[in-house]
């Protein structure tokens, strides 16, 4: 399926995603970069659908992201379309990038009857190469003719780049005695340190909710999920998260905490899958920081730990080198006190009161590090601030994939 070996952290199978009434999808082979693979996806949402989105705050974001940002706040009952290509990010391509987006939107709008303002585009892949958009527009008729409700797994495959498995998640929640379905697909493996959302993520629901309520909910949940993951500390130029609500269930979910909880579950599942497909990853790592002077300080400490190459390589080598955690906390810039710091690997108390714990034994830590899922817990001892970040280890596979990426 992908160019690289499947991640050892990958789920056994792609989940069975239910059909969302009002949503149809299609994929094609357009040869954007690589021949012989489906690399363009089209999603069509029925009239009455509402859209929300969050996007990278990168200063070098792509033409696609800028176009989506300009459109996402517009209300319309016309429906919507999302068209995505892999293989080329259409980023750092100047005026040509804008022309590519305009041409693709115009082609989709003409074929679907939608206004161009309701066509959202995403591109993922190599930065700095002009997008051969004519290969995409030439396939719009074929995409429109192939639209079908049961193509979510195919769509998840079409948006992959260095991903080793397609990513999907779903939750059905009962509200007022009626089921409301949520499904999501994502791509992401490297260049993962989101500053809004992450990579490319598309979530769909048959819930009925106004954009004015959907957008702030999505933003809140993004900060608890996609903004809490990191693979390599690099933020993409193309990060996009779009959420479409078709309203076809007839269930108005505004004000229902159960819907927000269900959406959070789908988003967190997808975020974790992205980390588990981190380029070359062999370990899934939860970094938990408590006792910080503030939540913001806790997040700073957690990211310092999660992004440290020294910590990530120690984890890859199954070396319980807790001194590197001390280092990462000390360098983060957030408030810390050496003599109040406590460090745990899982349930194992490793260090406390400014020194190694008297009961700690190195073989305990070494044995724990052999697990595929690990938790590093640091209590700063200064306050009530807390944060959790999810990351992975750093192996030679990361170097191999990124050294080979453009070849």
DRENGUTI-710549 format. One record per residue (C-alpha): residue in one letter; x, y, z. Coordinates in pm, whole numbers, padded with zeros to 5 digits, always signed. Example, Ala and Ser with C-alpha at 12.3 -4.5 7.8 and 13.67 -1.06 7.14 Angstrom:
// DRENGUTI-710549
A+01230-00450+00780 S+01367-00106+00714 
//
This chain:
// DRENGUTI-710549
X+00000+00000+00000 X+00269+00248+00105 X+00631+00291+00007 X+00762+00214+00356 X+00719-00084+00592 X+00401-00075+00798 X+00451+00078+01142 X+00473-00179+01424 X+00235+00048+01617 X-00033+00039+01346 X-00381-00097+01430 X-00444-00445+01294 X-00716-00331+01054 X-00881-00019+00923 X-01201+00040+01123 X-01542-00020+00972 X-01668+00334+00914 X-02045+00384+00881 X-02200+00570+00591 X-02279+00935+00663 X-02596+01038+00480 X-02526+01343+00269 X-02158+01254+00216 X-02018+01091-00098 X-01652+01034-00188 X-01438+00925-00480 X-01069+00874-00561 X-00866+00854-00881 X-00515+00802-01010 X-00399+01139-01144 X-00022+01086-01145 X+00046+01403-00947 X+00385+01262-00849 X+00384+00885-00835 X+00229+00661-01102 X+00007+00366-01023 X-00161+00492-00706 X-00479+00675-00620 X-00365+01023-00527 X-00669+01251-00552 X-00978+01238-00330 X-01306+01426-00368 X-01566+01455-00093 X-01909+01603-00169 X-02140+01722+00109 X-02513+01772+00051 X-02690+02108+00058 X-02747+02230+00413 X-02410+02105+00537 X-02208+02328+00769 X-01829+02351+00761 X-01566+02434+01021 X-01189+02420+01006 X-00856+02497+01167 X-00531+02554+00983 X-00158+02587+01031 X-00026+02918+01155 X+00298+02863+00966 X+00424+03186+00810 X+00492+02989+00488 X+00154+02816+00460 X+00039+02694+00123 X-00197+02859-00125 X-00453+02589-00042 X-00450+02677+00327 X-00483+03050+00258 X-00777+02984+00027 X-00951+02761+00283 X-00899+03020+00555 X-01065+03284+00338 X-01368+03062+00276 X-01427+02874+00600 X-01609+03158+00776 X-01870+03197+00503 X-02219+03060+00571 X-02400+02887+00286 X-02674+02627+00235 X-02526+02515-00096 X-02333+02215+00037 X-01958+02180-00002 X-01677+01987-00166 X-01328+01897-00050 X-01064+01791-00305 X-00726+01665-00187 X-00411+01556-00370 X-00102+01383-00237 X+00251+01396-00380 X+00283+01774-00404 X+00205+02027-00128 X+00157+02330-00358 X+00351+02526-00096 X+00613+02793-00167 X+00495+02807-00528 X+00404+03177-00545 X+00145+03299-00795 X+00142+02957-00960 X+00012+02808-00637 X-00280+03050-00626 X-00358+02980-00992 X-00356+02606-00923 X-00609+02641-00641 X-00834+02869-00846 X-00831+02629-01143 X-00909+02324-00930 X-01189+02503-00744 X-01340+02625-01070 X-01335+02276-01221 X-01499+02118-00917 X-01755+02398-00889 X-01855+02364-01254 X-01893+01986-01232 X-02082+01979-00899 X-02290+02294-00936 X-02139+02439-00621 X-02014+02796-00594 X-01632+02807-00593 X-01652+02957-00245 X-01775+02617-00120 X-01490+02416-00271 X-01204+02349-00028 X-00868+02216-00143 X-00571+02052+00027 X-00237+01943-00112 X+00026+01736+00066 X+00371+01623-00037 X+00689+01787-00159 X+00733+02161-00091 X+00852+02406-00355 X+00748+02227-00674 X+00471+02360-00896 X+00154+02155-00873 X+00066+01995-01209 X-00295+02092-01149 X-00404+02004-01503 X-00362+01637-01409 X-00615+01695-01132 X-00868+01903-01326 X-00859+01642-01603 X-00992+01388-01351 X-01274+01596-01201 X-01540+01442-01428 X-01425+01091-01335 X-01430+01183-00968 X-01780+01326-00986 X-01911+01020-01167 X-01757+00785-00910 X-01896+00959-00599 X-02025+00700-00353 X-02110+00698+00017 X-01898+00393+00104 X-01548+00505+00006 X-01397+00637+00325 X-01116+00380+00345 X-01028+00443-00019 X-01022+00817+00055 X-00792+00762+00354 X-00551+00574+00129 X-00552+00841-00142 X-00431+01118+00091 X-00128+00925+00224 X+00231+01036+00159 X+00494+00870+00382 X+00215+00716+00589 X+00244+00340+00628 X-00126+00282+00700 X-00454+00466+00634 X-00609+00628+00940 X-00975+00621+01032 X-01192+00652+01341 X-01561+00658+01427 X-01804+00701+01715 X-02183+00681+01719 X-02354+00866+02004 X-02721+00862+02104 X-02880+01202+02155 X-03249+01233+02232 X-03291+00865+02158 X-03150+00899+01807 X-02806+00795+01677 X-02559+01057+01556 X-02260+00931+01360 X-01910+01080+01340 X-01633+00949+01113 X-01286+01079+01039 X-00983+01008+00822 X-00634+01153+00848 X-00287+01148+00702 X+00033+01230+00881 X+00364+01066+00963 X+00642+01325+00957 X+00667+01705+00987 X+00440+01669+01288 X+00433+01943+01552 X+00101+02109+01484 X+00029+02471+01553 X-00347+02455+01502 X-00448+02108+01390 X-00235+01858+01215 X-00140+01733+00875 X-00459+01662+00682 X-00771+01556+00873 X-01128+01530+00745 X-01415+01461+00984 X-01778+01416+00887 X-02096+01386+01091 X-02469+01367+01023 X-02533+01596+01321 X-02726+01917+01278 X-02534+02216+01413 X-02479+02576+01311 X-02132+02684+01203 X-02130+02941+01484 X-02145+02653+01734 X-01937+02401+01539 X-01630+02620+01484 X-01556+02703+01850 X-01614+02340+01947 X-01364+02224+01687 X-01109+02480+01800 X-01146+02374+02165 X-01104+02007+02085 X-00808+02069+01854 X-00614+02215+02146 X-00675+01892+02342 X-00586+01654+02060 X-00395+01749+01747 X-00217+02037+01920 X-00088+01788+02178 X+00111+01561+01946 X+00462+01583+01806 X+00678+01350+01602 X+00974+01567+01505 X+00900+01922+01624 X+00837+02044+01267 X+00513+02223+01175 X+00384+02167+00823 X+00305+02439+00569 X-00016+02254+00481 X-00181+02146+00809 X-00558+02142+00759 X-00848+02005+00960 X-01194+02032+00804 X-01517+01921+00969 X-01840+01887+00774 X-02181+01836+00937 X-02450+01726+00690 X-02741+01758+00933 X-02908+01454+00776 X-02974+01282+01110 X-03210+01566+01197 X-03061+01575+01548 X-02960+01920+01666 X-02653+01861+01885 X-02600+02220+01998 X-02543+02224+02373 X-02513+01846+02402 X-02193+01753+02585 X-02228+01394+02464 X-02167+01506+02104 X-01860+01708+02198 X-01726+01410+02395 X-01780+01182+02095 X-01608+01426+01858 X-01319+01451+02103 X-01288+01072+02100 X-01265+01059+01720 X-01010+01341+01707 X-00792+01191+01981 X-00800+00850+01812 X-00681+01003+01485 X-00415+01212+01661 X-00275+00904+01832 X-00273+00715+01502 X-00063+00990+01347 X+00194+00955+01626 X+00188+00575+01593 X+00277+00621+01226 X+00559+00862+01307 X+00832+00806+01053 X+01039+00513+01176 X+00852+00496+01509 X+00871+00185+01726 X+00740+00328+02056 X+00429+00532+02145 X+00511+00772+02427 X+00283+00966+02662 X+00457+01260+02828 X+00265+01378+03135 X+00368+01684+03334 X+00202+01781+03661 X+00279+02022+03942 X+00394+02303+03714 X+00347+02669+03799 X+00076+02691+03529 X-00079+02481+03252 X+00126+02680+03002 X+00448+02595+03186 X+00344+02230+03202 X+00293+02227+02826 X+00633+02391+02771 X+00803+02125+02984 X+00611+01841+02816 X+00701+01957+02467 X+01065+01999+02568 X+01069+01636+02682 X+00871+01506+02385 X+01081+01688+02125 X+01424+01611+02270 X+01628+01401+02023 X+01833+01273+02316 X+01524+01143+02495 X+01367+01006+02177 X+01682+00816+02078 X+01725+00681+02432 X+01370+00547+02412 X+01447+00389+02075 X+01748+00218+02233 X+01540+00115+02537 X+01778+00308+02762 X+01611+00445+03081 X+01827+00757+03075 X+01626+00971+03316 X+01902+01233+03330 X+01791+01344+02984 X+01445+01419+03125 X+01609+01640+03386 X+01798+01810+03105 X+01483+01872+02898 X+01299+02026+03192 X+01595+02246+03277 X+01630+02383+02925 X+01259+02440+02854 X+01250+02796+02985 X+00952+02728+03213 X+00986+02750+03590 X+01143+02447+03761 X+01324+02361+04084 X+01578+02082+04073 X+01513+01976+04432 X+01133+01952+04391 X+01135+01746+04073 X+00992+01394+04061 X+01030+01163+03759 X+00849+00837+03691 X+00867+00586+03408 X+00517+00440+03416 X+00458+00353+03782 X+00830+00334+03860 X+00960+00616+04081 X+01294+00705+03926 X+01403+01037+04077 X+01289+01267+04358 X+01414+01546+04581 X+01694+01640+04347 X+01845+01291+04323 X+01778+00936+04207 X+01512+00765+04420 X+01671+00538+04685 X+01454+00244+04580 X+01513+00274+04206 X+01708+00004+04024 X+01839+00046+03670 X+01711-00297+03565 X+01357-00182+03652 X+01382+00107+03410 X+01548-00104+03142 X+01273-00364+03165 X+01001-00096+03141 X+01160+00058+02831 X+01103-00266+02639 X+00729-00189+02629 X+00578-00060+02305 X+00374+00205+02488 X+00552+00416+02750 X+00467+00698+02990 X+00713+00957+03117 X+00569+01149+03411 X+00742+01454+03554 X+00601+01639+03854 X+00758+01983+03880 X+00652+02043+04242 X+00563+02410+04201 X+00187+02431+04149 X-00121+02280+03989 X-00035+02315+03618 X-00059+02003+03404 X-00035+01893+03041 X-00013+01576+02834 X+00171+01542+02504 X+00194+01232+02285 X+00503+01149+02081 X+00715+00861+01952 X+01078+00754+01956 X+01342+00853+01701 X+01501+00566+01509 X+01727+00529+01207 X+01408+00471+01009 X+01327+00842+01039 X+01659+00929+00877 X+01611+00671+00602 X+01261+00791+00512 X+01350+01161+00506 X+01679+01110+00321 X+01487+00919+00055 X+01170+01131+00051 X+01210+01315-00281 X+01372+01033-00476 
//
